[in-house]
């Protein structure tokens, strides 16, 4: 089997795709927060009769915390995108020590609603890598794959390139069996 050449431009493409996916991942949080706020407020009013100043303080604290969380995530993603554009990311060599597959969901009424299965690779030095859903390595002619396929065909002790950018660790991984690193970022 021939290896495909892994360049910094290919890594940049994957990093940008992943980071933009994180931005769209904020949308469900933004949609759920008003519902959670209304639920908490109605429970608070039913359980005890709070004063108007308490309701106001609760509202201010709740929305402030929500905005801080969203702004922190967005600023982190924007800084990582800037570092990616400049080629300021790290490439480490590591090997898989464990694989995990989890299926989660909730029960609504009598119906179980399942979320897509999540896949994780645990590395010896780098820690946990949560394999993002969707197609990976779309730029690759030979090794474009899905999260499930990457998980299923990865062996314990297999070597990988692990890419981190800024304070986001283990953003992308590449199997050394399939990819050969052409150049290191400066």
C-alpha positions as a Markdown table, in Angstrom:
| # | Residue | x | y | z |
|---|---|---|---|---|
| 1 | Unk | 0.0 | 0.0 | 0.0 |
| 2 | Unk | 1.4 | 3.4 | -0.9 |
| 3 | Unk | 1.3 | 6.2 | 1.6 |
| 4 | Unk | -0.2 | 9.6 | 0.8 |
| 5 | Unk | 1.9 | 12.7 | 1.3 |
| 6 | Unk | 0.7 | 14.8 | 4.2 |
| 7 | Unk | 1.6 | 18.5 | 3.8 |
| 8 | Unk | 1.0 | 21.5 | 6.0 |
| 9 | Unk | -1.6 | 22.7 | 3.5 |
| 10 | Unk | -3.6 | 19.4 | 3.9 |
| 11 | Unk | -3.4 | 19.8 | 7.7 |
| 12 | Unk | -4.6 | 23.4 | 7.5 |
| 13 | Unk | -7.6 | 22.3 | 5.4 |
| 14 | Unk | -8.6 | 19.7 | 8.0 |
| 15 | Unk | -8.0 | 22.1 | 10.9 |
| 16 | Unk | -10.2 | 24.8 | 9.3 |
| 17 | Unk | -12.9 | 22.3 | 8.6 |
| 18 | Unk | -12.8 | 21.0 | 12.2 |
| 19 | Unk | -12.7 | 24.5 | 13.7 |
| 20 | Unk | -15.6 | 25.8 | 11.6 |
| 21 | Unk | -17.5 | 22.7 | 12.6 |
| 22 | Unk | -17.0 | 23.7 | 16.3 |
| 23 | Unk | -18.5 | 27.1 | 15.5 |
| 24 | Unk | -21.7 | 25.5 | 14.2 |
| 25 | Unk | -21.6 | 23.2 | 17.3 |
| 26 | Unk | -22.4 | 26.3 | 19.4 |
| 27 | Unk | -25.8 | 26.6 | 17.7 |
| 28 | Unk | -27.6 | 23.9 | 19.7 |
| 29 | Unk | -26.3 | 25.4 | 22.9 |
| 30 | Unk | -27.7 | 28.8 | 21.9 |
| 31 | Unk | -31.1 | 27.2 | 21.0 |
| 32 | Unk | -31.3 | 25.2 | 24.2 |
| 33 | Unk | -30.4 | 28.0 | 26.6 |
| 34 | Unk | -33.7 | 30.0 | 26.3 |
| 35 | Unk | -35.6 | 26.8 | 26.9 |
| 36 | Unk | -33.5 | 26.0 | 29.9 |
| 37 | Unk | -33.9 | 29.5 | 31.3 |
| 38 | Unk | -37.7 | 29.3 | 31.0 |
| 39 | Unk | -37.8 | 25.9 | 32.6 |
| 40 | Unk | -35.5 | 27.0 | 35.5 |
| 41 | Unk | -37.5 | 30.2 | 36.0 |
| 42 | Unk | -40.9 | 28.4 | 36.1 |
| 43 | Unk | -39.6 | 25.8 | 38.5 |
| 44 | Unk | -38.2 | 28.6 | 40.7 |
| 45 | Unk | -41.5 | 30.5 | 40.7 |
| 46 | Unk | -43.5 | 27.3 | 41.4 |
| 47 | Unk | -41.3 | 26.1 | 44.2 |
| 48 | Unk | -41.0 | 29.3 | 46.1 |
| 49 | Unk | -42.2 | 32.9 | 45.6 |
| 50 | Unk | -39.0 | 34.8 | 44.8 |
| 51 | Unk | -38.9 | 38.6 | 44.9 |
| 52 | Unk | -38.6 | 40.6 | 41.7 |
| 53 | Unk | -35.0 | 41.6 | 42.6 |
| 54 | Unk | -34.2 | 37.9 | 42.9 |
| 55 | Unk | -35.7 | 37.1 | 39.5 |
| 56 | Unk | -33.8 | 40.0 | 38.0 |
| 57 | Unk | -30.5 | 38.8 | 39.6 |
| 58 | Unk | -31.1 | 35.3 | 38.5 |
| 59 | Unk | -31.7 | 36.4 | 34.9 |
| 60 | Unk | -28.6 | 38.6 | 34.8 |
| 61 | Unk | -26.4 | 35.8 | 36.2 |
| 62 | Unk | -27.8 | 33.1 | 34.0 |
| 63 | Unk | -27.4 | 35.1 | 30.7 |
| 64 | Unk | -24.0 | 36.4 | 31.8 |
| 65 | Unk | -22.7 | 32.9 | 32.3 |
| 66 | Unk | -24.2 | 31.7 | 29.0 |
| 67 | Unk | -22.6 | 34.6 | 27.1 |
| 68 | Unk | -19.2 | 34.1 | 28.8 |
| 69 | Unk | -19.2 | 30.4 | 27.8 |
| 70 | Unk | -20.2 | 31.2 | 24.2 |
| 71 | Unk | -17.7 | 34.1 | 23.8 |
| 72 | Unk | -14.9 | 32.1 | 25.4 |
| 73 | Unk | -15.5 | 29.2 | 22.9 |
| 74 | Unk | -15.8 | 31.5 | 19.9 |
| 75 | Unk | -12.7 | 33.5 | 20.8 |
| 76 | Unk | -10.7 | 30.3 | 21.3 |
| 77 | Unk | -11.9 | 29.0 | 17.9 |
| 78 | Unk | -11.0 | 32.3 | 16.2 |
| 79 | Unk | -7.5 | 32.3 | 17.8 |
| 80 | Unk | -7.0 | 28.7 | 16.7 |
| 81 | Unk | -8.1 | 29.6 | 13.1 |
| 82 | Unk | -5.6 | 32.5 | 13.1 |
| 83 | Unk | -2.8 | 30.2 | 14.3 |
| 84 | Unk | -3.9 | 27.6 | 11.7 |
| 85 | Unk | -3.7 | 30.2 | 8.9 |
| 86 | Unk | -0.1 | 31.0 | 10.0 |
| 87 | Unk | 0.9 | 27.3 | 10.3 |
| 88 | Unk | 1.3 | 27.6 | 14.0 |
| 89 | Unk | 0.3 | 24.1 | 15.1 |
| 90 | Unk | 2.2 | 21.2 | 16.6 |
| 91 | Unk | 2.6 | 17.7 | 15.2 |
| 92 | Unk | 3.4 | 15.0 | 17.7 |
| 93 | Unk | 4.0 | 11.3 | 17.1 |
| 94 | Unk | 2.0 | 9.0 | 19.4 |
| 95 | Unk | 0.4 | 5.6 | 19.5 |
| 96 | Unk | -3.1 | 4.3 | 20.4 |
| 97 | Unk | -3.4 | 2.5 | 23.8 |
| 98 | Unk | -7.2 | 2.2 | 23.9 |
| 99 | Unk | -10.3 | 2.6 | 21.8 |
| 100 | Unk | -13.8 | 3.5 | 23.1 |
| 101 | Unk | -17.2 | 3.6 | 21.5 |
| 102 | Unk | -20.2 | 5.0 | 23.3 |
| 103 | Unk | -23.8 | 5.3 | 22.4 |
| 104 | Unk | -25.9 | 7.8 | 24.3 |
| 105 | Unk | -29.4 | 8.9 | 24.3 |
| 106 | Unk | -32.4 | 9.9 | 26.4 |
| 107 | Unk | -35.8 | 8.4 | 27.0 |
| 108 | Unk | -38.7 | 10.7 | 26.1 |
| 109 | Unk | -42.0 | 9.1 | 27.2 |
| 110 | Unk | -41.6 | 5.5 | 26.1 |
| 111 | Unk | -39.5 | 6.3 | 23.1 |
| 112 | Unk | -35.7 | 6.2 | 23.3 |
| 113 | Unk | -34.0 | 8.9 | 21.3 |
| 114 | Unk | -30.4 | 7.9 | 20.5 |
| 115 | Unk | -27.6 | 10.3 | 19.6 |
| 116 | Unk | -25.0 | 9.2 | 17.0 |
| 117 | Unk | -22.4 | 6.8 | 18.3 |
| 118 | Unk | -19.2 | 8.6 | 19.4 |
| 119 | Unk | -15.8 | 7.2 | 18.9 |
| 120 | Unk | -12.6 | 7.9 | 20.9 |
| 121 | Unk | -9.0 | 6.9 | 20.5 |
| 122 | Unk | -6.8 | 7.2 | 23.6 |
| 123 | Unk | -3.1 | 7.9 | 23.0 |
| 124 | Unk | -0.2 | 7.1 | 25.3 |
| 125 | Unk | 1.1 | 10.7 | 25.6 |
| 126 | Unk | -1.5 | 12.9 | 24.0 |
| 127 | Unk | -4.6 | 11.7 | 25.8 |
| 128 | Unk | -8.1 | 11.3 | 24.3 |
| 129 | Unk | -9.0 | 12.1 | 20.7 |
| 130 | Unk | -12.7 | 12.4 | 20.1 |
| 131 | Unk | -13.2 | 11.4 | 16.5 |
| 132 | Unk | -15.4 | 14.1 | 14.8 |
| 133 | Unk | -18.5 | 12.8 | 13.0 |
| 134 | Unk | -18.6 | 13.1 | 9.2 |
| 135 | Unk | -16.0 | 12.5 | 6.6 |
| 136 | Unk | -12.4 | 12.9 | 7.5 |
| 137 | Unk | -9.5 | 13.7 | 5.1 |
| 138 | Unk | -11.7 | 14.8 | 2.2 |
| 139 | Unk | -8.7 | 16.2 | 0.4 |
| 140 | Unk | -7.2 | 12.7 | 0.2 |
| 141 | Unk | -7.6 | 10.7 | -3.0 |
| 142 | Unk | -7.0 | 7.3 | -1.2 |
| 143 | Unk | -7.8 | 7.7 | 2.5 |
| 144 | Unk | -10.9 | 9.8 | 2.9 |
| 145 | Unk | -12.9 | 8.0 | 5.6 |
| 146 | Unk | -15.6 | 8.2 | 8.2 |
| 147 | Unk | -15.3 | 8.4 | 12.0 |
| 148 | Unk | -16.6 | 4.8 | 12.3 |
| 149 | Unk | -14.2 | 3.5 | 9.7 |
| 150 | Unk | -11.2 | 5.2 | 11.3 |
| 151 | Unk | -12.3 | 3.7 | 14.7 |
| 152 | Unk | -12.9 | 0.2 | 13.4 |
| 153 | Unk | -9.7 | -0.2 | 11.5 |
| 154 | Unk | -7.4 | 1.4 | 14.0 |
| 155 | Unk | -5.3 | -1.1 | 15.9 |
| 156 | Unk | -3.9 | -0.8 | 19.5 |
| 157 | Unk | -0.3 | 0.4 | 19.4 |
| 158 | Unk | -0.8 | 1.9 | 15.9 |
| 159 | Unk | 1.3 | 5.0 | 15.3 |
| 160 | Unk | -0.3 | 8.4 | 14.5 |
| 161 | Unk | 0.5 | 12.0 | 13.9 |
| 162 | Unk | -1.4 | 14.0 | 16.5 |
| 163 | Unk | -2.1 | 17.7 | 15.6 |
| 164 | Unk | -2.8 | 20.3 | 18.2 |
| 165 | Unk | -3.3 | 24.1 | 17.7 |
| 166 | Unk | -3.3 | 26.7 | 20.5 |
| 167 | Unk | -4.9 | 25.4 | 23.6 |
| 168 | Unk | -7.0 | 22.8 | 21.6 |
| 169 | Unk | -5.2 | 19.5 | 22.0 |
| 170 | Unk | -5.7 | 16.5 | 19.7 |
| 171 | Unk | -7.7 | 18.3 | 17.0 |
| 172 | Unk | -6.8 | 15.9 | 14.2 |
| 173 | Unk | -4.9 | 12.6 | 13.9 |
| 174 | Unk | -3.4 | 10.9 | 10.9 |
| 175 | Unk | -2.4 | 7.2 | 10.7 |
| 176 | Unk | 1.3 | 6.8 | 9.9 |
| 177 | Unk | 0.3 | 3.7 | 8.0 |
| 178 | Unk | -1.5 | 5.8 | 5.4 |
| 179 | Unk | 0.2 | 9.2 | 5.6 |
| 180 | Unk | 3.8 | 10.3 | 5.3 |
| 181 | Unk | 4.6 | 13.8 | 6.7 |
| 182 | Unk | 6.3 | 15.9 | 4.0 |
| 183 | Unk | 7.3 | 18.9 | 6.0 |
| 184 | Unk | 7.1 | 20.2 | 9.6 |
| 185 | Unk | 5.6 | 23.7 | 10.3 |
| 186 | Unk | 8.1 | 26.3 | 11.4 |
